[in-house]
Amino acid sequence: MSLLLAPLQCSYSPSASRRDAEGRVRVIIVGAGWAGMAAADTLARSNVSFLVLESTNRTGGRTHSVPFGDPRVWSGVVERGANWVQGVGGGAAGSSRSAPRAPVENPVHALARQHGLRTRRIWGSGDGNMSGYDAVYTSDGDAHGDPGGEIRRWANTALDCLNATAVAASDDMSVRDGLRACGWRPRSEVEWAVDWAMSGEDANGELARHQSLRSFLPDEGYTWWGPHDDFVIDQHPRGFARLIDAMVQDVIPPGDPRILLNAEVVKVRYGCEGVTVTTRDGRVLSAEQVISTLPLGVLQRRHASLFDPPLPAPQREVLESRGISMGNLTHVVVQFPRVWWDDGMLKWLSANHGSNQSRGEFSLWHNLNHASLLPGSQTLLTFLGDPQSSLYEGMADADVRAALMRRLRAQHPRTRIPDPLSFFISRHGYDPNTHGAYSFFEPGWRDKYFATLTRPLAARCGAAQGGEEVVRVRLAGEAMCDDLSGYTHGGYQSGREAAAAYLHGAGKGPDPRDHDELSLCNW
């Protein structure tokens, strides 16, 4: 057994949930997504008292399934947030000096494998692999917009070039700059449809000119753990989020009183005496430390009113103006009374009239009715990135549905497309609990900013408050995990590492810096 794992596999003791003599727990965790629950799981296995405060009525954060479908045809669940286990199939971890020794498998994929999460392998996602699209339709509905696959191969060559050259790019270069330098200069409507799939859907929905090239590729998760994705199609009512339940089931059973739902945190006050956390409904809770897993978008909008004392000036500057932002990737799901498309295709691209001005307008389509996904569902899935995400998420469902149908019928003018039976659109950008779907980096971002962004908040105590710094608040979440930011496994890893740092400081665990498993975020 690894020495690293030993302190994390202690059996849970009910006494660990008891508060100390002053009525406080050791750690309050803000947020019950992957980061928050991974932190809670780690603390629970070391018998450290904690509370998790979650603003919604569920755990899972941005991993959340929703009921969908007309039962006359098919009904089940679809994911409104995280939809892939990304970075699977075997990579450099454990076999190369340029990668961590462990874990050799994406930890979220390990959970998925252990607990039988239903997925479908999408080959080559880490490289972009535009050849994974079965067809590219012209703007007048011809499925042979790229008959020999030359445009998709050209795109793959450009992405290979990005992978090879991004590490040497300047901090100010955008993905668009890199694509141009690699010879990718789309002109036709079909080429622009492929372009959006390269720099929108396969990233985080942001335009290529808004993304930092050095932070875009090469991607550590794919390099370490494998170049493929697993698309989640699990039909448990919790969908993808059931892995969080499975992760903690041995130490945090359903209904555990340490998980407080509908408990939105509005104030975190910290000082030499500890931390007090106030919820919107007036509860005041005390702890030795706080692990905040609030999404980046929430921190950017609320940090001034949330923390007392405020964030230090350098931390505020990085958070507000140094080039880390929330991107969006909007899920749109639509079910029909019959299959009117080529059901043998897994996914395809559709060009729109207007070339690059409309390339992100419902251009990418996944056939959920495919035999390898959810056969019988008669459902299509598409994605939007900004600026379309912000536009359509701000509209009523009926208006988005009408716009989608106009676009679909324009893309297939010779096909009679029936009105849909069911419709869903995610709205991460307008959700006050997230204000976006993923974190990403703009040109100008420097890796050195991460140390400032993620620096724990501390109180200076003793010798008339001029003494040593005592850590009171740790920041976690996918945005705080440098090498794995933007991903579910980044959230998971960040939560583990924040809890491990607490345990080390409390003399209950190893120094995370000595173990790759506990230092991946800044490996």
Salt bridges, closest charged atoms under 4 A:
ASP20 OD2 - ARG24 NE 3.28
GLU22 OE1 - ARG24 NE 3.87
ASP41 OD1 - ARG45 NE 3.05
ASP41 OD2 - ARG496 NH1 2.87
ASP70 OD2 - ARG72 NH2 2.56
GLU105 OE2 - HIS109 ND1 2.72
GLU105 OE1 - ARG113 NH2 2.71
ASP142 OD1 - HIS144 ND1 3.17
ASP146 OD2 - ARG152 NE 2.77
ASP171 OD1 - ARG214 NH1 3.26
ASP171 OD2 - ARG446 NE 3.47
ASP172 OD1 - ARG446 NH1 3.17
GLU189 OE2 - HIS353 ND1 3.84
ASP195 OD1 - ARG176 NH1 2.80
ASP195 OD2 - ARG359 NE 3.51
GLU206 OE1 - HIS210 ND1 3.83
ASP230 OD2 - HIS109 NE2 3.42
ASP230 OD1 - ARG121 NE 2.40
ASP234 OD2 - ARG242 NH2 3.10
ASP245 OD1 - ARG238 NH2 2.81
ASP256 OD2 - ARG258 NH2 2.75
GLU264 OE1 - ARG280 NE 2.83
GLU264 OE2 - ARG302 NH1 3.75
ASP281 OD2 - ARG283 NH2 2.81
GLU288 OE1 - ARG26 NH1 3.21
ASP308 OD2 - ARG269 NE 3.36
GLU317 OE2 - ARG322 NH2 2.71
GLU320 OE2 - HIS303 NE2 2.72
ASP397 OD1 - ARG427 NH1 2.92
ASP419 OD1 - ARG409 NH2 2.87
GLU469 OE1 - ARG455 NH2 3.26
GLU469 OE2 - ARG460 NH2 3.08
GLU478 OE2 - ARG62 NH1 2.94
ASP511 OD2 - HIS504 NE2 3.87
ASP511 OD2 - ARG513 NH2 2.84
ASP516 OD2 - ARG101 NE 3.30
